[in-house]
Amino acid sequence: MGNHLTEMAPTASFLPHFQALHVVVIGLDSAGKTSLLYRLKFKEFVQSAPTKGFNTEKIRVHSTNPFM
């Protein structure tokens, strides 16, 4: 599913073009939510400790592929 959306992204007219967007990531314990957040923010894998509570970060994405 994710690969399909990535292929559609350049021509995805159904996605709104916002200047700012708030995203909430929810999931089970030890599912990788914090790892995903830090991967998007720092563009590298970081070692993280188990999270108590929640994390918030501001992330700027300038390219169509935020993982590069």
PDBQT receptor file of N, H, CA, C and O in Angstrom, charges set to zero:
ATOM      1  N   MET A   1       0.823  -1.190   0.000  1.00  0.00    +0.000 N 
ATOM      2  CA  MET A   1       0.000   0.000   0.000  1.00  0.00    +0.000 C 
ATOM      3  C   MET A   1       0.869   1.257   0.000  1.00  0.00    +0.000 C 
ATOM      4  O   MET A   1       0.603   2.189  -0.759  1.00  0.00    +0.000 OA
ATOM      5  N   GLY A   2       1.903   1.293   0.840  1.00  0.00    +0.000 N 
ATOM      6  H   GLY A   2       2.119   0.536   1.456  1.00  0.00    +0.000 HD
ATOM      7  CA  GLY A   2       2.770   2.462   0.909  1.00  0.00    +0.000 C 
ATOM      8  C   GLY A   2       3.508   2.711  -0.386  1.00  0.00    +0.000 C 
ATOM      9  O   GLY A   2       3.645   3.859  -0.809  1.00  0.00    +0.000 OA
ATOM     10  N   ASN A   3       3.993   1.643  -1.032  1.00  0.00    +0.000 N 
ATOM     11  H   ASN A   3       3.882   0.711  -0.689  1.00  0.00    +0.000 HD
ATOM     12  CA  ASN A   3       4.697   1.801  -2.304  1.00  0.00    +0.000 C 
ATOM     13  C   ASN A   3       3.771   2.354  -3.372  1.00  0.00    +0.000 C 
ATOM     14  O   ASN A   3       4.182   3.175  -4.192  1.00  0.00    +0.000 OA
ATOM     15  N   HIS A   4       2.534   1.910  -3.366  1.00  0.00    +0.000 N 
ATOM     16  H   HIS A   4       2.201   1.243  -2.700  1.00  0.00    +0.000 HD
ATOM     17  CA  HIS A   4       1.568   2.394  -4.347  1.00  0.00    +0.000 C 
ATOM     18  C   HIS A   4       1.327   3.892  -4.161  1.00  0.00    +0.000 C 
ATOM     19  O   HIS A   4       1.264   4.633  -5.141  1.00  0.00    +0.000 OA
ATOM     20  N   LEU A   5       1.192   4.341  -2.918  1.00  0.00    +0.000 N 
ATOM     21  H   LEU A   5       1.242   3.739  -2.121  1.00  0.00    +0.000 HD
ATOM     22  CA  LEU A   5       0.986   5.766  -2.665  1.00  0.00    +0.000 C 
ATOM     23  C   LEU A   5       2.211   6.582  -3.043  1.00  0.00    +0.000 C 
ATOM     24  O   LEU A   5       2.079   7.709  -3.518  1.00  0.00    +0.000 OA
ATOM     25  N   THR A   6       3.404   6.031  -2.838  1.00  0.00    +0.000 N 
ATOM     26  H   THR A   6       3.512   5.115  -2.452  1.00  0.00    +0.000 HD
ATOM     27  CA  THR A   6       4.630   6.726  -3.220  1.00  0.00    +0.000 C 
ATOM     28  C   THR A   6       4.690   6.925  -4.728  1.00  0.00    +0.000 C 
ATOM     29  O   THR A   6       5.108   7.984  -5.197  1.00  0.00    +0.000 OA
ATOM     30  N   GLU A   7       4.277   5.924  -5.488  1.00  0.00    +0.000 N 
ATOM     31  H   GLU A   7       3.938   5.064  -5.107  1.00  0.00    +0.000 HD
ATOM     32  CA  GLU A   7       4.269   6.041  -6.944  1.00  0.00    +0.000 C 
ATOM     33  C   GLU A   7       3.242   7.067  -7.408  1.00  0.00    +0.000 C 
ATOM     34  O   GLU A   7       3.454   7.747  -8.412  1.00  0.00    +0.000 OA
ATOM     35  N   MET A   8       2.132   7.183  -6.684  1.00  0.00    +0.000 N 
ATOM     36  H   MET A   8       1.959   6.631  -5.868  1.00  0.00    +0.000 HD
ATOM     37  CA  MET A   8       1.073   8.114  -7.060  1.00  0.00    +0.000 C 
ATOM     38  C   MET A   8       1.370   9.548  -6.628  1.00  0.00    +0.000 C 
ATOM     39  O   MET A   8       0.746  10.474  -7.145  1.00  0.00    +0.000 OA
ATOM     40  N   ALA A   9       2.291   9.760  -5.708  1.00  0.00    +0.000 N 
ATOM     41  H   ALA A   9       2.798   9.008  -5.287  1.00  0.00    +0.000 HD
ATOM     42  CA  ALA A   9       2.505  11.067  -5.087  1.00  0.00    +0.000 C 
ATOM     43  C   ALA A   9       2.728  12.212  -6.077  1.00  0.00    +0.000 C 
ATOM     44  O   ALA A   9       2.124  13.269  -5.896  1.00  0.00    +0.000 OA
ATOM     45  N   PRO A  10       3.561  12.064  -7.113  1.00  0.00    +0.000 N 
ATOM     46  CA  PRO A  10       3.774  13.210  -8.007  1.00  0.00    +0.000 C 
ATOM     47  C   PRO A  10       2.517  13.662  -8.740  1.00  0.00    +0.000 C 
ATOM     48  O   PRO A  10       2.409  14.835  -9.096  1.00  0.00    +0.000 OA
ATOM     49  N   THR A  11       1.572  12.770  -8.971  1.00  0.00    +0.000 N 
ATOM     50  H   THR A  11       1.659  11.817  -8.682  1.00  0.00    +0.000 HD
ATOM     51  CA  THR A  11       0.359  13.125  -9.704  1.00  0.00    +0.000 C 
ATOM     52  C   THR A  11      -0.880  13.055  -8.832  1.00  0.00    +0.000 C 
ATOM     53  O   THR A  11      -1.994  13.014  -9.354  1.00  0.00    +0.000 OA
ATOM     54  N   ALA A  12      -0.716  13.041  -7.532  1.00  0.00    +0.000 N 
ATOM     55  H   ALA A  12       0.190  13.074  -7.108  1.00  0.00    +0.000 HD
ATOM     56  CA  ALA A  12      -1.851  12.863  -6.625  1.00  0.00    +0.000 C 
ATOM     57  C   ALA A  12      -2.601  14.175  -6.451  1.00  0.00    +0.000 C 
ATOM     58  O   ALA A  12      -2.284  14.965  -5.563  1.00  0.00    +0.000 OA
ATOM     59  N   SER A  13      -3.584  14.402  -7.291  1.00  0.00    +0.000 N 
ATOM     60  H   SER A  13      -3.842  13.760  -8.013  1.00  0.00    +0.000 HD
ATOM     61  CA  SER A  13      -4.373  15.623  -7.178  1.00  0.00    +0.000 C 
ATOM     62  C   SER A  13      -5.339  15.563  -6.002  1.00  0.00    +0.000 C 
ATOM     63  O   SER A  13      -5.883  16.589  -5.595  1.00  0.00    +0.000 OA
ATOM     64  N   PHE A  14      -5.558  14.363  -5.449  1.00  0.00    +0.000 N 
ATOM     65  H   PHE A  14      -5.116  13.529  -5.779  1.00  0.00    +0.000 HD
ATOM     66  CA  PHE A  14      -6.461  14.229  -4.311  1.00  0.00    +0.000 C 
ATOM     67  C   PHE A  14      -5.822  14.692  -3.007  1.00  0.00    +0.000 C 
ATOM     68  O   PHE A  14      -6.524  14.884  -2.014  1.00  0.00    +0.000 OA
ATOM     69  N   LEU A  15      -4.496  14.876  -2.990  1.00  0.00    +0.000 N 
ATOM     70  H   LEU A  15      -3.925  14.721  -3.797  1.00  0.00    +0.000 HD
ATOM     71  CA  LEU A  15      -3.819  15.355  -1.793  1.00  0.00    +0.000 C 
ATOM     72  C   LEU A  15      -3.803  16.876  -1.794  1.00  0.00    +0.000 C 
ATOM     73  O   LEU A  15      -3.368  17.487  -2.770  1.00  0.00    +0.000 OA
ATOM     74  N   PRO A  16      -4.269  17.495  -0.716  1.00  0.00    +0.000 N 
ATOM     75  CA  PRO A  16      -4.259  18.960  -0.669  1.00  0.00    +0.000 C 
ATOM     76  C   PRO A  16      -2.836  19.498  -0.533  1.00  0.00    +0.000 C 
ATOM     77  O   PRO A  16      -1.962  18.823   0.012  1.00  0.00    +0.000 OA
ATOM     78  N   HIS A  17      -2.610  20.690  -1.019  1.00  0.00    +0.000 N 
ATOM     79  H   HIS A  17      -3.319  21.238  -1.462  1.00  0.00    +0.000 HD
ATOM     80  CA  HIS A  17      -1.291  21.320  -0.945  1.00  0.00    +0.000 C 
ATOM     81  C   HIS A  17      -1.310  22.333   0.199  1.00  0.00    +0.000 C 
ATOM     82  O   HIS A  17      -1.639  23.503   0.002  1.00  0.00    +0.000 OA
ATOM     83  N   PHE A  18      -0.957  21.871   1.380  1.00  0.00    +0.000 N 
ATOM     84  H   PHE A  18      -0.690  20.921   1.540  1.00  0.00    +0.000 HD
ATOM     85  CA  PHE A  18      -0.931  22.725   2.558  1.00  0.00    +0.000 C 
ATOM     86  C   PHE A  18       0.484  23.229   2.792  1.00  0.00    +0.000 C 
ATOM     87  O   PHE A  18       1.462  22.577   2.425  1.00  0.00    +0.000 OA
ATOM     88  N   GLN A  19       0.574  24.400   3.407  1.00  0.00    +0.000 N 
ATOM     89  H   GLN A  19      -0.220  24.930   3.705  1.00  0.00    +0.000 HD
ATOM     90  CA  GLN A  19       1.888  24.871   3.817  1.00  0.00    +0.000 C 
ATOM     91  C   GLN A  19       2.264  24.264   5.157  1.00  0.00    +0.000 C 
ATOM     92  O   GLN A  19       3.446  24.065   5.440  1.00  0.00    +0.000 OA
ATOM     93  N   ALA A  20       1.269  23.968   5.984  1.00  0.00    +0.000 N 
ATOM     94  H   ALA A  20       0.309  24.130   5.754  1.00  0.00    +0.000 HD
ATOM     95  CA  ALA A  20       1.512  23.320   7.277  1.00  0.00    +0.000 C 
ATOM     96  C   ALA A  20       0.494  22.203   7.442  1.00  0.00    +0.000 C 
ATOM     97  O   ALA A  20      -0.662  22.332   7.039  1.00  0.00    +0.000 OA
ATOM     98  N   LEU A  21       0.933  21.121   8.031  1.00  0.00    +0.000 N 
ATOM     99  H   LEU A  21       1.872  21.015   8.359  1.00  0.00    +0.000 HD
ATOM    100  CA  LEU A  21       0.068  19.961   8.197  1.00  0.00    +0.000 C 
ATOM    101  C   LEU A  21       0.404  19.294   9.520  1.00  0.00    +0.000 C 
ATOM    102  O   LEU A  21       1.576  19.081   9.830  1.00  0.00    +0.000 OA
ATOM    103  N   HIS A  22      -0.604  18.966  10.294  1.00  0.00    +0.000 N 
ATOM    104  H   HIS A  22      -1.556  19.139  10.042  1.00  0.00    +0.000 HD
ATOM    105  CA  HIS A  22      -0.414  18.258  11.556  1.00  0.00    +0.000 C 
ATOM    106  C   HIS A  22      -0.727  16.785  11.328  1.00  0.00    +0.000 C 
ATOM    107  O   HIS A  22      -1.776  16.446  10.780  1.00  0.00    +0.000 OA
ATOM    108  N   VAL A  23       0.176  15.921  11.744  1.00  0.00    +0.000 N 
ATOM    109  H   VAL A  23       1.028  16.197  12.189  1.00  0.00    +0.000 HD
ATOM    110  CA  VAL A  23       0.016  14.483  11.549  1.00  0.00    +0.000 C 
ATOM    111  C   VAL A  23       0.097  13.799  12.900  1.00  0.00    +0.000 C 
ATOM    112  O   VAL A  23       0.977  14.106  13.704  1.00  0.00    +0.000 OA
ATOM    113  N   VAL A  24      -0.815  12.874  13.153  1.00  0.00    +0.000 N 
ATOM    114  H   VAL A  24      -1.530  12.624  12.500  1.00  0.00    +0.000 HD
ATOM    115  CA  VAL A  24      -0.808  12.080  14.377  1.00  0.00    +0.000 C 
ATOM    116  C   VAL A  24      -0.511  10.641  13.988  1.00  0.00    +0.000 C 
ATOM    117  O   VAL A  24      -1.171  10.081  13.113  1.00  0.00    +0.000 OA
ATOM    118  N   VAL A  25       0.478  10.044  14.636  1.00  0.00    +0.000 N 
ATOM    119  H   VAL A  25       1.013  10.499  15.347  1.00  0.00    +0.000 HD
ATOM    120  CA  VAL A  25       0.839   8.649  14.392  1.00  0.00    +0.000 C 
ATOM    121  C   VAL A  25       0.448   7.864  15.631  1.00  0.00    +0.000 C 
ATOM    122  O   VAL A  25       0.944   8.131  16.725  1.00  0.00    +0.000 OA
ATOM    123  N   ILE A  26      -0.442   6.895  15.459  1.00  0.00    +0.000 N 
ATOM    124  H   ILE A  26      -0.845   6.677  14.570  1.00  0.00    +0.000 HD
ATOM    125  CA  ILE A  26      -0.859   6.059  16.580  1.00  0.00    +0.000 C 
ATOM    126  C   ILE A  26      -0.570   4.604  16.254  1.00  0.00    +0.000 C 
ATOM    127  O   ILE A  26      -0.534   4.217  15.086  1.00  0.00    +0.000 OA
ATOM    128  N   GLY A  27      -0.367   3.806  17.280  1.00  0.00    +0.000 N 
ATOM    129  H   GLY A  27      -0.397   4.120  18.229  1.00  0.00    +0.000 HD
ATOM    130  CA  GLY A  27      -0.095   2.394  17.056  1.00  0.00    +0.000 C 
ATOM    131  C   GLY A  27       0.203   1.683  18.353  1.00  0.00    +0.000 C 
ATOM    132  O   GLY A  27       0.200   2.285  19.427  1.00  0.00    +0.000 OA
ATOM    133  N   LEU A  28       0.456   0.418  18.245  1.00  0.00    +0.000 N 
ATOM    134  H   LEU A  28       0.459  -0.072  17.373  1.00  0.00    +0.000 HD
ATOM    135  CA  LEU A  28       0.741  -0.413  19.403  1.00  0.00    +0.000 C 
ATOM    136  C   LEU A  28       2.109  -0.097  19.994  1.00  0.00    +0.000 C 
ATOM    137  O   LEU A  28       2.936   0.557  19.358  1.00  0.00    +0.000 OA
ATOM    138  N   ASP A  29       2.339  -0.569  21.223  1.00  0.00    +0.000 N 
ATOM    139  H   ASP A  29       1.667  -1.100  21.740  1.00  0.00    +0.000 HD
ATOM    140  CA  ASP A  29       3.641  -0.415  21.868  1.00  0.00    +0.000 C 
ATOM    141  C   ASP A  29       4.716  -1.096  21.024  1.00  0.00    +0.000 C 
ATOM    142  O   ASP A  29       4.476  -2.153  20.440  1.00  0.00    +0.000 OA
ATOM    143  N   SER A  30       5.877  -0.500  20.965  1.00  0.00    +0.000 N 
ATOM    144  H   SER A  30       6.071   0.358  21.439  1.00  0.00    +0.000 HD
ATOM    145  CA  SER A  30       7.040  -1.037  20.234  1.00  0.00    +0.000 C 
ATOM    146  C   SER A  30       6.753  -1.265  18.753  1.00  0.00    +0.000 C 
ATOM    147  O   SER A  30       7.269  -2.208  18.153  1.00  0.00    +0.000 OA
ATOM    148  N   ALA A  31       5.929  -0.401  18.167  1.00  0.00    +0.000 N 
ATOM    149  H   ALA A  31       5.509   0.365  18.654  1.00  0.00    +0.000 HD
ATOM    150  CA  ALA A  31       5.595  -0.549  16.753  1.00  0.00    +0.000 C 
ATOM    151  C   ALA A  31       6.493   0.280  15.839  1.00  0.00    +0.000 C 
ATOM    152  O   ALA A  31       6.453   0.110  14.621  1.00  0.00    +0.000 OA
ATOM    153  N   GLY A  32       7.309   1.181  16.413  1.00  0.00    +0.000 N 
ATOM    154  H   GLY A  32       7.341   1.319  17.403  1.00  0.00    +0.000 HD
ATOM    155  CA  GLY A  32       8.215   1.975  15.601  1.00  0.00    +0.000 C 
ATOM    156  C   GLY A  32       7.762   3.398  15.351  1.00  0.00    +0.000 C 
ATOM    157  O   GLY A  32       8.274   4.049  14.439  1.00  0.00    +0.000 OA
ATOM    158  N   LYS A  33       6.826   3.900  16.126  1.00  0.00    +0.000 N 
ATOM    159  H   LYS A  33       6.410   3.371  16.867  1.00  0.00    +0.000 HD
ATOM    160  CA  LYS A  33       6.334   5.262  15.928  1.00  0.00    +0.000 C 
ATOM    161  C   LYS A  33       7.430   6.297  16.180  1.00  0.00    +0.000 C 
ATOM    162  O   LYS A  33       7.595   7.226  15.388  1.00  0.00    +0.000 OA
ATOM    163  N   THR A  34       8.174   6.148  17.266  1.00  0.00    +0.000 N 
ATOM    164  H   THR A  34       8.040   5.393  17.909  1.00  0.00    +0.000 HD
ATOM    165  CA  THR A  34       9.260   7.074  17.577  1.00  0.00    +0.000 C 
ATOM    166  C   THR A  34      10.373   6.944  16.547  1.00  0.00    +0.000 C 
ATOM    167  O   THR A  34      10.956   7.951  16.145  1.00  0.00    +0.000 OA
ATOM    168  N   SER A  35      10.675   5.739  16.119  1.00  0.00    +0.000 N 
ATOM    169  H   SER A  35      10.202   4.921  16.446  1.00  0.00    +0.000 HD
ATOM    170  CA  SER A  35      11.703   5.532  15.091  1.00  0.00    +0.000 C 
ATOM    171  C   SER A  35      11.314   6.229  13.794  1.00  0.00    +0.000 C 
ATOM    172  O   SER A  35      12.159   6.847  13.147  1.00  0.00    +0.000 OA
ATOM    173  N   LEU A  36      10.050   6.138  13.410  1.00  0.00    +0.000 N 
ATOM    174  H   LEU A  36       9.364   5.636  13.936  1.00  0.00    +0.000 HD
ATOM    175  CA  LEU A  36       9.563   6.813  12.209  1.00  0.00    +0.000 C 
ATOM    176  C   LEU A  36       9.692   8.326  12.353  1.00  0.00    +0.000 C 
ATOM    177  O   LEU A  36      10.137   9.005  11.427  1.00  0.00    +0.000 OA
ATOM    178  N   LEU A  37       9.308   8.848  13.502  1.00  0.00    +0.000 N 
ATOM    179  H   LEU A  37       8.946   8.297  14.253  1.00  0.00    +0.000 HD
ATOM    180  CA  LEU A  37       9.395  10.285  13.750  1.00  0.00    +0.000 C 
ATOM    181  C   LEU A  37      10.827  10.785  13.623  1.00  0.00    +0.000 C 
ATOM    182  O   LEU A  37      11.076  11.788  12.955  1.00  0.00    +0.000 OA
ATOM    183  N   TYR A  38      11.766  10.098  14.254  1.00  0.00    +0.000 N 
ATOM    184  H   TYR A  38      11.564   9.283  14.796  1.00  0.00    +0.000 HD
ATOM    185  CA  TYR A  38      13.160  10.530  14.206  1.00  0.00    +0.000 C 
ATOM    186  C   TYR A  38      13.795  10.266  12.846  1.00  0.00    +0.000 C 
ATOM    187  O   TYR A  38      14.716  10.981  12.452  1.00  0.00    +0.000 OA
ATOM    188  N   ARG A  39      13.329   9.264  12.129  1.00  0.00    +0.000 N 
ATOM    189  H   ARG A  39      12.581   8.683  12.449  1.00  0.00    +0.000 HD
ATOM    190  CA  ARG A  39      13.822   9.005  10.766  1.00  0.00    +0.000 C 
ATOM    191  C   ARG A  39      13.422  10.157   9.846  1.00  0.00    +0.000 C 
ATOM    192  O   ARG A  39      14.213  10.587   9.007  1.00  0.00    +0.000 OA
ATOM    193  N   LEU A  40      12.202  10.652  10.003  1.00  0.00    +0.000 N 
ATOM    194  H   LEU A  40      11.559  10.303  10.685  1.00  0.00    +0.000 HD
ATOM    195  CA  LEU A  40      11.753  11.786   9.200  1.00  0.00    +0.000 C 
ATOM    196  C   LEU A  40      12.482  13.071   9.585  1.00  0.00    +0.000 C 
ATOM    197  O   LEU A  40      12.818  13.881   8.721  1.00  0.00    +0.000 OA
ATOM    198  N   LYS A  41      12.724  13.255  10.877  1.00  0.00    +0.000 N 
ATOM    199  H   LYS A  41      12.452  12.597  11.579  1.00  0.00    +0.000 HD
ATOM    200  CA  LYS A  41      13.352  14.495  11.338  1.00  0.00    +0.000 C 
ATOM    201  C   LYS A  41      14.842  14.564  11.015  1.00  0.00    +0.000 C 
ATOM    202  O   LYS A  41      15.311  15.574  10.490  1.00  0.00    +0.000 OA
ATOM    203  N   PHE A  42      15.590  13.508  11.320  1.00  0.00    +0.000 N 
ATOM    204  H   PHE A  42      15.209  12.687  11.746  1.00  0.00    +0.000 HD
ATOM    205  CA  PHE A  42      17.038  13.540  11.176  1.00  0.00    +0.000 C 
ATOM    206  C   PHE A  42      17.552  12.861   9.913  1.00  0.00    +0.000 C 
ATOM    207  O   PHE A  42      18.745  12.936   9.617  1.00  0.00    +0.000 OA
ATOM    208  N   LYS A  43      16.661  12.192   9.155  1.00  0.00    +0.000 N 
ATOM    209  H   LYS A  43      15.693  12.132   9.396  1.00  0.00    +0.000 HD
ATOM    210  CA  LYS A  43      17.015  11.479   7.921  1.00  0.00    +0.000 C 
ATOM    211  C   LYS A  43      18.069  10.404   8.159  1.00  0.00    +0.000 C 
ATOM    212  O   LYS A  43      18.863  10.099   7.268  1.00  0.00    +0.000 OA
ATOM    213  N   GLU A  44      18.076   9.835   9.348  1.00  0.00    +0.000 N 
ATOM    214  H   GLU A  44      17.431  10.082  10.072  1.00  0.00    +0.000 HD
ATOM    215  CA  GLU A  44      18.946   8.708   9.678  1.00  0.00    +0.000 C 
ATOM    216  C   GLU A  44      18.310   7.951  10.836  1.00  0.00    +0.000 C 
ATOM    217  O   GLU A  44      17.440   8.469  11.536  1.00  0.00    +0.000 OA
ATOM    218  N   PHE A  45      18.756   6.731  11.020  1.00  0.00    +0.000 N 
ATOM    219  H   PHE A  45      19.463   6.310  10.451  1.00  0.00    +0.000 HD
ATOM    220  CA  PHE A  45      18.235   5.928  12.119  1.00  0.00    +0.000 C 
ATOM    221  C   PHE A  45      18.954   6.315  13.401  1.00  0.00    +0.000 C 
ATOM    222  O   PHE A  45      20.183   6.387  13.428  1.00  0.00    +0.000 OA
ATOM    223  N   VAL A  46      18.200   6.564  14.458  1.00  0.00    +0.000 N 
ATOM    224  H   VAL A  46      17.202   6.505  14.436  1.00  0.00    +0.000 HD
ATOM    225  CA  VAL A  46      18.786   6.899  15.755  1.00  0.00    +0.000 C 
ATOM    226  C   VAL A  46      18.317   5.871  16.779  1.00  0.00    +0.000 C 
ATOM    227  O   VAL A  46      17.230   5.306  16.662  1.00  0.00    +0.000 OA
ATOM    228  N   GLN A  47      19.140   5.646  17.763  1.00  0.00    +0.000 N 
ATOM    229  H   GLN A  47      20.024   6.105  17.859  1.00  0.00    +0.000 HD
ATOM    230  CA  GLN A  47      18.795   4.717  18.836  1.00  0.00    +0.000 C 
ATOM    231  C   GLN A  47      17.904   5.463  19.821  1.00  0.00    +0.000 C 
ATOM    232  O   GLN A  47      18.307   6.499  20.349  1.00  0.00    +0.000 OA
ATOM    233  N   SER A  48      16.704   4.959  20.077  1.00  0.00    +0.000 N 
ATOM    234  H   SER A  48      16.376   4.117  19.647  1.00  0.00    +0.000 HD
ATOM    235  CA  SER A  48      15.793   5.640  20.992  1.00  0.00    +0.000 C 
ATOM    236  C   SER A  48      15.414   4.712  22.137  1.00  0.00    +0.000 C 
ATOM    237  O   SER A  48      15.448   3.488  22.008  1.00  0.00    +0.000 OA
ATOM    238  N   ALA A  49      15.059   5.314  23.239  1.00  0.00    +0.000 N 
ATOM    239  H   ALA A  49      15.031   6.308  23.344  1.00  0.00    +0.000 HD
ATOM    240  CA  ALA A  49      14.614   4.565  24.415  1.00  0.00    +0.000 C 
ATOM    241  C   ALA A  49      13.090   4.481  24.378  1.00  0.00    +0.000 C 
ATOM    242  O   ALA A  49      12.451   5.287  23.703  1.00  0.00    +0.000 OA
ATOM    243  N   PRO A  50      12.499   3.527  25.084  1.00  0.00    +0.000 N 
ATOM    244  CA  PRO A  50      11.035   3.458  25.136  1.00  0.00    +0.000 C 
ATOM    245  C   PRO A  50      10.440   4.785  25.614  1.00  0.00    +0.000 C 
ATOM    246  O   PRO A  50      10.946   5.410  26.546  1.00  0.00    +0.000 OA
ATOM    247  N   THR A  51       9.367   5.193  24.964  1.00  0.00    +0.000 N 
ATOM    248  H   THR A  51       8.956   4.685  24.207  1.00  0.00    +0.000 HD
ATOM    249  CA  THR A  51       8.752   6.489  25.228  1.00  0.00    +0.000 C 
ATOM    250  C   THR A  51       7.685   6.374  26.302  1.00  0.00    +0.000 C 
ATOM    251  O   THR A  51       6.822   5.499  26.240  1.00  0.00    +0.000 OA
ATOM    252  N   LYS A  52       7.748   7.252  27.277  1.00  0.00    +0.000 N 
ATOM    253  H   LYS A  52       8.449   7.963  27.327  1.00  0.00    +0.000 HD
ATOM    254  CA  LYS A  52       6.677   7.394  28.269  1.00  0.00    +0.000 C 
ATOM    255  C   LYS A  52       5.924   8.659  27.891  1.00  0.00    +0.000 C 
ATOM    256  O   LYS A  52       6.524   9.733  27.836  1.00  0.00    +0.000 OA
ATOM    257  N   GLY A  53       4.650   8.561  27.635  1.00  0.00    +0.000 N 
ATOM    258  H   GLY A  53       4.164   7.689  27.680  1.00  0.00    +0.000 HD
ATOM    259  CA  GLY A  53       3.886   9.732  27.220  1.00  0.00    +0.000 C 
ATOM    260  C   GLY A  53       3.863   9.842  25.712  1.00  0.00    +0.000 C 
ATOM    261  O   GLY A  53       3.447   8.911  25.022  1.00  0.00    +0.000 OA
ATOM    262  N   PHE A  54       4.312  10.987  25.193  1.00  0.00    +0.000 N 
ATOM    263  H   PHE A  54       4.650  11.743  25.754  1.00  0.00    +0.000 HD
ATOM    264  CA  PHE A  54       4.285  11.185  23.744  1.00  0.00    +0.000 C 
ATOM    265  C   PHE A  54       5.425  12.095  23.312  1.00  0.00    +0.000 C 
ATOM    266  O   PHE A  54       6.013  12.801  24.130  1.00  0.00    +0.000 OA
ATOM    267  N   ASN A  55       5.729  12.071  22.024  1.00  0.00    +0.000 N 
ATOM    268  H   ASN A  55       5.251  11.497  21.359  1.00  0.00    +0.000 HD
ATOM    269  CA  ASN A  55       6.766  12.914  21.422  1.00  0.00    +0.000 C 
ATOM    270  C   ASN A  55       6.106  13.882  20.451  1.00  0.00    +0.000 C 
ATOM    271  O   ASN A  55       5.130  13.534  19.786  1.00  0.00    +0.000 OA
ATOM    272  N   THR A  56       6.631  15.080  20.372  1.00  0.00    +0.000 N 
ATOM    273  H   THR A  56       7.423  15.363  20.913  1.00  0.00    +0.000 HD
ATOM    274  CA  THR A  56       6.208  16.031  19.342  1.00  0.00    +0.000 C 
ATOM    275  C   THR A  56       7.458  16.625  18.712  1.00  0.00    +0.000 C 
ATOM    276  O   THR A  56       8.431  16.918  19.407  1.00  0.00    +0.000 OA
ATOM    277  N   GLU A  57       7.432  16.800  17.413  1.00  0.00    +0.000 N 
ATOM    278  H   GLU A  57       6.641  16.562  16.848  1.00  0.00    +0.000 HD
ATOM    279  CA  GLU A  57       8.551  17.386  16.674  1.00  0.00    +0.000 C 
ATOM    280  C   GLU A  57       7.992  18.204  15.520  1.00  0.00    +0.000 C 
ATOM    281  O   GLU A  57       6.941  17.875  14.971  1.00  0.00    +0.000 OA
ATOM    282  N   LYS A  58       8.694  19.267  15.155  1.00  0.00    +0.000 N 
ATOM    283  H   LYS A  58       9.548  19.534  15.602  1.00  0.00    +0.000 HD
ATOM    284  CA  LYS A  58       8.384  20.017  13.944  1.00  0.00    +0.000 C 
ATOM    285  C   LYS A  58       9.344  19.538  12.868  1.00  0.00    +0.000 C 
ATOM    286  O   LYS A  58      10.557  19.512  13.072  1.00  0.00    +0.000 OA
ATOM    287  N   ILE A  59       8.794  19.162  11.727  1.00  0.00    +0.000 N 
ATOM    288  H   ILE A  59       7.808  19.183  11.561  1.00  0.00    +0.000 HD
ATOM    289  CA  ILE A  59       9.597  18.619  10.636  1.00  0.00    +0.000 C 
ATOM    290  C   ILE A  59       9.302  19.422   9.379  1.00  0.00    +0.000 C 
ATOM    291  O   ILE A  59       8.141  19.631   9.028  1.00  0.00    +0.000 OA
ATOM    292  N   ARG A  60      10.348  19.872   8.704  1.00  0.00    +0.000 N 
ATOM    293  H   ARG A  60      11.291  19.702   8.989  1.00  0.00    +0.000 HD
ATOM    294  CA  ARG A  60      10.201  20.539   7.411  1.00  0.00    +0.000 C 
ATOM    295  C   ARG A  60      10.597  19.551   6.322  1.00  0.00    +0.000 C 
ATOM    296  O   ARG A  60      11.666  18.944   6.376  1.00  0.00    +0.000 OA
ATOM    297  N   VAL A  61       9.730  19.400   5.342  1.00  0.00    +0.000 N 
ATOM    298  H   VAL A  61       8.862  19.894   5.298  1.00  0.00    +0.000 HD
ATOM    299  CA  VAL A  61       9.988  18.494   4.230  1.00  0.00    +0.000 C 
ATOM    300  C   VAL A  61      10.049  19.339   2.963  1.00  0.00    +0.000 C 
ATOM    301  O   VAL A  61       9.075  20.002   2.606  1.00  0.00    +0.000 OA
ATOM    302  N   HIS A  62      11.193  19.315   2.285  1.00  0.00    +0.000 N 
ATOM    303  H   HIS A  62      11.984  18.777   2.575  1.00  0.00    +0.000 HD
ATOM    304  CA  HIS A  62      11.381  20.136   1.089  1.00  0.00    +0.000 C 
ATOM    305  C   HIS A  62      11.307  19.330  -0.199  1.00  0.00    +0.000 C 
ATOM    306  O   HIS A  62      11.116  19.906  -1.270  1.00  0.00    +0.000 OA
ATOM    307  N   SER A  63      11.450  18.024  -0.121  1.00  0.00    +0.000 N 
ATOM    308  H   SER A  63      11.605  17.556   0.749  1.00  0.00    +0.000 HD
ATOM    309  CA  SER A  63      11.444  17.211  -1.337  1.00  0.00    +0.000 C 
ATOM    310  C   SER A  63      10.185  16.357  -1.377  1.00  0.00    +0.000 C 
ATOM    311  O   SER A  63       9.442  16.280  -0.399  1.00  0.00    +0.000 OA
ATOM    312  N   THR A  64       9.955  15.719  -2.515  1.00  0.00    +0.000 N 
ATOM    313  H   THR A  64      10.558  15.781  -3.309  1.00  0.00    +0.000 HD
ATOM    314  CA  THR A  64       8.804  14.835  -2.635  1.00  0.00    +0.000 C 
ATOM    315  C   THR A  64       9.036  13.519  -1.926  1.00  0.00    +0.000 C 
ATOM    316  O   THR A  64       8.081  12.796  -1.642  1.00  0.00    +0.000 OA
ATOM    317  N   ASN A  65      10.301  13.188  -1.631  1.00  0.00    +0.000 N 
ATOM    318  H   ASN A  65      11.077  13.775  -1.861  1.00  0.00    +0.000 HD
ATOM    319  CA  ASN A  65      10.624  11.970  -0.906  1.00  0.00    +0.000 C 
ATOM    320  C   ASN A  65      11.292  12.356   0.411  1.00  0.00    +0.000 C 
ATOM    321  O   ASN A  65      12.493  12.629   0.425  1.00  0.00    +0.000 OA
ATOM    322  N   PRO A  66      10.540  12.387   1.531  1.00  0.00    +0.000 N 
ATOM    323  CA  PRO A  66      11.099  12.856   2.798  1.00  0.00    +0.000 C 
ATOM    324  C   PRO A  66      12.151  11.936   3.393  1.00  0.00    +0.000 C 
ATOM    325  O   PRO A  66      12.833  12.334   4.337  1.00  0.00    +0.000 OA
ATOM    326  N   PHE A  67      12.313  10.702   2.873  1.00  0.00    +0.000 N 
ATOM    327  H   PHE A  67      11.759  10.379   2.106  1.00  0.00    +0.000 HD
ATOM    328  CA  PHE A  67      13.284   9.767   3.426  1.00  0.00    +0.000 C 
ATOM    329  C   PHE A  67      14.666   9.939   2.824  1.00  0.00    +0.000 C 
ATOM    330  O   PHE A  67      15.596   9.262   3.264  1.00  0.00    +0.000 OA
ATOM    331  N   MET A  68      14.846  10.799   1.852  1.00  0.00    +0.000 N 
ATOM    332  H   MET A  68      14.090  11.348   1.495  1.00  0.00    +0.000 HD
ATOM    333  CA  MET A  68      16.153  10.996   1.221  1.00  0.00    +0.000 C 
ATOM    334  C   MET A  68      16.788  12.266   1.708  1.00  0.00    +0.000 C 
ATOM    335  O   MET A  68      17.895  12.603   1.288  1.00  0.00    +0.000 OA
TER     336      MET A  68
